[in-house]
Amino acid sequence: MRSDEVKKGHQRTPHRSLLRATGLKDEDFSKPFIGVANSFIEIIPGHFFLDKVADIIKDEIRANGCVPFEFNTIGIDDGIAMGHDGMLYSLPSRELIASSVESVMNAHKLDAMIAIPNCDKIVPGMIMGALRVDVPTVFVSGGPMAKGYTKSGTPIDLATAFEAVGQHEAGKITAEQLLDIECNACPGAGSCSGMFTANSMNTLMEAMGIALPGNGTIPAQTKEREALYRAAARRICEIAKDSAAREQFKLKNILNAKAVRNAFAVDMAMGGSTNTVLHMLAIANEAGVDFQLKDINTISQNVSHIAKISPSLTTVHMEDINRAGGVNAVMKEISKRGTEVLADNLTITGETLLERIANAEIADENIIHPIHNPYSAVGGLAILYGNLATEGAVVKTAGITGSRVFTGKAVCFDGQADAVAGIMMGKVQAGDVVVIRYEGPKGGPGMQEMLTPTSLLMGMGLGSTVALVTDGRFSGATRGAAIGHVSPEAAEGGMIGLLQDGDEIHIDVDKYILSVNLSDEEITNRKAAFVPLRKPLSSRWLGQYRALVTNAANGAVLRTDL
């Protein structure tokens, strides 16, 4: 066992002495040591109960002949950090989480791991850290939140609350209605109930085979969810106690090139958050998988979009997907288009992916559409290219409420705060293209999410009549013609930084085009005079991040080749 390096032989007497101080007995030193990576934190609704989840998992680990060692990562709630400079820390936290998992697991030579994430950057951060360690790992998230309801019985969620601010600004709802939404949009524990970033990543873990069926959809704090925790704990012990299984189920044997492509296929079928592109590129990098941004469009052509979930369809939430058959039903249905859609691959539970989904069925075709009646014959995400995004940009096609072809005049803002103020002052009119720049990984730094401006536009009734283009990123709760991750970003001299008010921008989602209608001569002249804005920083951590981070087309991973 890997842990023998810290617990076997007379030279490890002091090591065992320290371990005995934590409560270990003689019989424990022959058992596998299991790291329980927990992301418990009291300020995040998806995480404040995870201390109790870890207790359940640790009890099950002990009952199955292994020794659990719980440790924690940090966590940031993107919703609470949204719309102010706290959001600068969200994406960088992914790197801290990955490094903390790697540090604890490798410093103590633990044999295997069970990871308990749930929200935002915490899921990909834990996956990235686990890939660096490359021991058998089972992921089991805290589970999605139930949908909320207004006093009148309308289903609502966090996206409703953000959009309600714009509706109130526009005089469309009263202060009393706004308070009703505030008090009921997030009714309890769990990751926010729509197909936002957290639930997107939690479902993709099923597609990657690193989590058990139901991980993405079984609601938090239910008996079914507790059964999932216990099953995950039993499974990691089964693997850890068997020397052959410890080799077979190393994480990189499961999370490989096939798993990455399967994840994107499910992402396309369910219209996941654009953040999944950023995170899956980073995960592929950690897994040593050669996956390029342009490959996403190829996958999209072979995958039907068969499930619309809030914010794309406000009446459907994760609990509805669970009732309709879950992620297994989605995967089984999209696989009917042909063998190129999903690759058969080993999963952490021992069977292959196609074996796992063999008997899955759709229980409600109003929620998960059959393959012959898709929302779209192509997937719910697209990568756009052109002189405005020579390295690519990302759009959630599943969330577009207006035309998929759009040409409009640029209204430029050097940052999200300026954009929010400008939108509220009426600077943006129907037919405009809102440009928000210097919010990329390096320019932000930290690549803020743009839920506040997109929600304002939706709430003010402009969502289907304007487009938004940014080198920042979007919350999974965003809908409308919102194009993000524009690369190269403004801070590295990208074309988005050279735009001026009134420039004509052309978008054609189905042809994968994002361009500005300027002559080559004009572009050359602007580049010659261009000096990127460099925002002042007081944070040492964000300064380090800015110096090391790559752009969104590369997953915003940190450079190690200095």
TORRO-252732 format. One line per 8 residues: for each residue z, y, x of C-alpha. Coordinates in steps of 0.25 Angstrom, whole numbers, plus 5000, padded with zeros to 4 digits. Each point is the difference from the previous one (the first is absolute). Layout:
BEGIN
Z Y X  ... $
This chain:
BEGIN
5000 5000 5000  4997 5014 5004  5015 5004 4998  5004 4989 5011  4997 5011 5010  5013 5008 4995  5009 4988 4996  4997 4988 5009 $
5006 4996 5014  5012 5004 5008  4993 5013 5004  5001 5005 4985  5015 4999 4999  5001 5015 4999  4989 5000 4989  5007 4990 4992 $
5013 5007 5001  4994 5012 4994  4993 4992 4989  5014 4993 4997  5006 5014 4998  4990 5002 4988  5005 4987 4994  4992 4989 5005 $
5006 4986 5002  4997 4988 5010  4990 4994 4990  4992 5013 4998  4994 5000 5014  4991 4988 4997  4994 5007 4988  4988 5009 4999 $
5004 5015 5000  4993 5007 4989  4998 5015 5000  5001 5007 4987  4993 5013 5001  5005 5009 4989  4995 5013 4996  5012 5004 4991 $
5003 5015 4999  5007 5007 4988  4990 5011 4998  4988 4992 4996  4999 4993 4986  4993 4988 5006  5010 4998 5010  5014 5004 4996 $
5003 4986 4995  4994 4992 5011  5014 4998 5006  5003 4991 4989  4986 4993 5002  5004 4998 5014  5013 4993 4996  4992 4991 4991 $
4991 4996 5011  5010 4998 5011  5008 4991 4991  4988 4992 4998  4997 4999 5015  5014 4995 5003  4999 4990 4989  4987 4995 5006 $
5006 4998 5014  4996 5013 5007  5007 5012 5005  4996 5013 4995  5002 5014 5007  4997 5012 4992  4995 5013 5006  4994 5012 4994 $
4988 5009 5001  4999 5015 4995  4993 5004 4988  4994 5012 4994  4997 5003 4985  4986 5006 5000  5003 5005 4986  5012 5008 5004 $
4994 5004 5013  4987 5005 4992  4996 5015 5000  5008 5005 5012  5001 4998 5015  5008 4987 4998  4987 4993 4997  4997 5002 5015 $
5009 4989 5003  4995 4990 4991  4988 4994 5007  5007 5001 5014  5012 4992 4994  4990 4988 5000  5000 5000 5015  5015 5001 5001 $
5002 4988 4990  4990 4991 5007  5007 5003 5014  5014 4997 4994  4995 4987 4995  4994 4996 5013  5012 5005 5008  5011 4993 4992 $
4992 4987 4999  4996 4999 5015  5013 5005 5006  5008 4989 4993  4989 4989 5000  5001 4997 4986  4992 4988 4995  4994 5004 4987 $
5001 5012 4991  5001 5003 4985  4996 5015 4997  5005 5007 4988  4991 5013 4998  4995 5006 4987  4995 5015 5001  4991 5009 5007 $
4998 4999 5015  5011 4989 5001  4991 4988 4996  4989 5003 5010  5011 5004 5011  5007 4987 4998  4987 4992 5001  4996 5007 5012 $
5013 4997 5007  5000 4986 4996  4986 4998 5006  5005 5005 5013  5011 4990 5000  4991 4988 4994  5010 4991 4995  5000 4993 4987 $
5003 5011 4989  5001 5000 4985  4999 5014 4993  5007 5001 4987  5000 5014 4994  5010 5006 4990  4990 5000 4989  4994 5011 4991 $
5007 5009 4991  4999 4999 4985  4991 5010 4993  5007 5012 4993  4998 5005 4986  5001 5014 4994  5009 5002 4987  4987 4998 4992 $
4997 4987 5007  4989 5004 5009  5000 4991 5013  5002 5009 5012  5003 4999 5015  5001 5009 5013  4986 5005 4999  5003 5005 4986 $
5011 5008 5006  4992 5006 5011  4988 5004 4990  5010 5005 4990  5003 5012 5010  4986 5004 4999  5000 4999 4985  5012 5008 4999 $
4994 5011 5009  4988 5000 4991  5009 5001 4988  4995 4987 4994  5014 4994 4999  5014 5006 4997  5012 5000 5009  5006 4990 4991 $
4989 4991 5001  5000 5002 5015  5015 4996 5000  4997 4987 4992  4990 4996 5010  5009 5003 5012  5011 4991 4994  4992 4988 4996 $
4988 4999 5009  5008 4992 5010  5010 4991 4992  5006 4992 5011  4999 4992 5012  4987 4996 5007  4988 5005 5006  4993 5010 4991 $
4993 4992 4989  4985 5004 5002  4990 4995 5010  5005 5010 5010  5002 4998 5015  5012 4991 4999  4995 4991 4990  4986 4999 5006 $
5006 4995 5013  5009 4991 4993  4989 4993 4993  4991 5000 5012  5011 4992 5007  4997 4989 4990  4985 5001 5004  5004 4999 5014 $
5008 4988 4998  5013 5005 5006  5008 5001 4987  5002 4991 4989  4992 5000 4986  5006 5011 4992  5005 5009 5011  4992 5012 4995 $
5002 4999 4985  5013 4993 4996  5009 5012 4996  5012 5004 5008  5014 4995 4996  4996 4989 4991  5004 4985 5001  4985 4997 5004 $
5001 5009 5011  5013 4994 5005  4994 4986 5000  4989 5006 5009  5010 5005 5010  5006 4986 5000  4987 4993 5002  4996 5009 5011 $
5013 4997 5007  4999 4985 4998  4985 5001 5006  5004 5008 5012  5011 4989 5003  4990 4989 4998  4991 5006 5011  5011 5004 5009 $
5006 4986 5001  4987 4993 5003  4995 5002 5014  4985 4997 4996  5001 5010 4988  5006 5011 5009  4987 4999 5008  4991 4998 4988 $
5005 5012 4992  5001 5010 5010  4996 5013 4993  4987 5002 5007  4995 4986 4996  5001 5005 4986  4997 5015 5001  4986 4999 5007 $
4986 5005 4997  4999 4992 4987  5013 5005 4995  4996 5015 5003  4987 4998 4992  5007 4993 4989  5010 5011 4999  4988 5010 4998 $
4994 4992 4990  5012 5000 4991  5002 5015 5003  4986 5002 4995  5002 4991 4987  5013 5008 4997  4996 5014 5004  5011 5002 5010 $
5005 5012 5006  4991 5006 5011  5013 4999 5009  4997 4985 5001  4988 5003 5008  5008 5008 5010  5011 4989 5001  4990 4988 5000 $
4993 5006 5012  5013 5001 5007  5004 4986 4996  4986 4995 5005  5002 5007 5013  5014 4993 5002  4994 4987 4996  4989 5001 5011 $
4990 5000 4989  4987 5008 5002  4998 5007 4986  4992 5013 4999  5001 5010 4989  4986 4998 4996  5003 4985 4997  5007 5004 4987 $
4987 5004 4993  4994 4987 5003  5012 4993 4994  5000 5009 4988  4986 4996 4997  5004 4986 4998  5013 5002 4992  5001 5005 4985 $
5010 5010 4996  5008 4992 4989  5013 5006 4999  5004 5015 4997  5014 5004 5001  5007 5013 5000  4996 5010 5004  4986 4996 4998 $
5004 4995 4986  5013 5006 4995  5003 4989 4990  5001 4989 5010  5011 4997 5010  5004 4989 5010  5008 4993 4990  4988 4999 4991 $
4992 4994 5012  5011 4990 5002  5000 4996 4985  4984 4998 5001  5001 4990 5011  5003 5008 5013  4993 5001 5013  4996 4986 4999 $
4992 5002 4988  4993 5012 5006  4996 4992 5012  4996 4988 4992  4991 5008 4991  4993 5008 5012  4998 4987 5007  4990 4996 4989 $
4990 5010 5006  4998 4990 5012  5006 4995 5012  4998 5013 5008  5010 5007 4992  5013 4993 5004  5001 4992 5013  5009 4987 5000 $
5012 5002 5009  5013 4995 5003  5012 5007 4993  5015 5000 5003  5003 4990 4989  4992 4989 5007  4988 4999 4991  4987 5008 5002 $
4996 5012 4991  4990 4993 4992  5010 4989 4997  5010 5010 4996  4991 5006 4990  4993 4988 4995  5007 4999 4987  5002 5015 4997 $
4995 5005 4987  4999 5014 4993  5011 5001 4989  4995 5013 4994  4986 5004 5002  5003 5014 4995  5008 5002 5013  4992 4992 5010 $
4986 5000 4996  4991 4987 5002  4989 5001 5011  4990 5001 4989  5006 5013 4995  5005 5008 5012  5003 5015 5000  4990 5000 5011 $
4991 4990 5007  5005 5006 5014  5014 5002 5005  5009 5012 4997  5000 5006 5014  4988 5006 5008  4998 5006 5014  4991 5012 5001 $
4992 5005 5011  4992 5012 5004  5001 5013 5009  5013 5003 4993  5006 4986 5004  4992 4994 5011  5011 4990 5002  5003 4998 4985 $
5008 5005 4988  5007 4992 4989  4999 5001 4985  5007 4992 4989  4988 4998 4991  5009 4993 4990  5007 5014 4998  4988 5009 4998 $
5001 5006 4986  4987 5009 5001  4986 4998 5006  4998 4991 5013  4990 5010 5004  5005 5014 5003  4995 5013 5007  5008 5012 5001 $
5005 5012 5008  5011 4998 5010  5013 5007 4997  5008 4998 5014  5014 5000 5003  5007 4997 5013  5011 4991 4995  5006 4995 4987 $
5010 5011 4998  4989 5010 5000  4991 4991 4990  5012 4999 4990  5002 5015 5000  4985 5002 4999  4998 4991 4988  5012 5006 4993 $
4994 5014 5002  4987 4995 4994  4992 5000 5012  4993 4987 4996  4990 5000 4989  4992 4989 4993  4989 4995 5010  5007 5003 5013 $
5003 4991 5011  5015 5002 5005  5000 4998 5015  5014 4998 5006  5000 4998 5015  5009 4999 5012  5008 4989 4992  4995 4989 5008 $
5008 4991 5009  4999 5009 5012  4998 5013 4992  5012 4999 4990  5005 4994 5009  5004 4988 4991  4988 5000 4990  5007 5005 4987 $
4997 4994 4987  4993 5009 4990  5007 4996 4987  5005 5014 4997  4986 5007 5000  4993 4988 4993  5010 4999 4989  4999 5015 4998 $
4985 4999 4999  5002 4989 4990  5011 5007 4992  4992 5013 4999  4988 4993 4994  4991 5001 5013  5001 4985 5005  4986 4996 4995 $
4993 5014 5003  5004 5002 5015  5000 4991 5012  5010 5000 5011  4997 4997 5015  5011 4999 5011  5003 4994 5013  5013 4997 4995 $
5003 4988 4990  5003 4998 4986  5012 4993 4993  4996 4988 4992  5004 5008 4988  4988 5009 5002  4988 4999 4991  4987 5009 4999 $
4989 5002 5010  5010 5000 5012  4994 4997 5013  5009 4999 5012  5001 4995 5014  4988 5008 5005  4998 4997 5014  4999 5006 5010 $
5011 5009 4995  5000 5015 5001  5011 5000 5011  4990 4992 5009  4988 5009 4998  4995 4993 4987  4990 5006 4991  5010 5002 4989 $
5006 5011 5009  4987 5007 5001  4998 5002 4985  5000 5014 4994  5003 5004 4986  4987 4999 4992  4994 4989 5008  4993 4990 4991 $
5006 4986 5001  4992 4987 4995  5007 4988 4995  4993 4987 4996  5010 4989 4998  4990 4989 4997  4992 5004 5012  5012 5001 5009 $
4997 5015 5004  5009 5011 5003  4992 5012 5006  4999 5015 5001  4987 5007 4998  4999 5007 5013  4989 5001 5010  5002 4993 5014 $
4999 5014 5006  5011 5006 4992  5009 4988 5003  4997 5001 5015  5003 5015 4999  5013 4998 4993  5005 4989 5010  4997 5009 5011 $
5010 5010 4995  5010 4990 4994  5015 4999 5005  5008 4991 4992  5013 5005 4994  5012 4994 5006  5013 5001 4992  5013 5004 5006 $
5010 4988 5000  5015 5000 5002  5001 4985 4999  5000 4992 5013  4996 4987 4993  4988 5006 4992  4996 5006 5014  5000 4987 5006 $
4992 4994 4988  4990 5011 5000  4997 4997 5015  4998 4985 4998  4994 4998 4986  4986 4997 4997  4992 5004 4988  5000 4994 4987 $
4987 4992 5002  5008 4992 5011  5012 4998 4991  5008 5011 5006  5006 4991 5010  5006 5005 5012  4993 4999 5014  5006 4992 5010 $
4989 5002 5011  5005 5013 5006 $
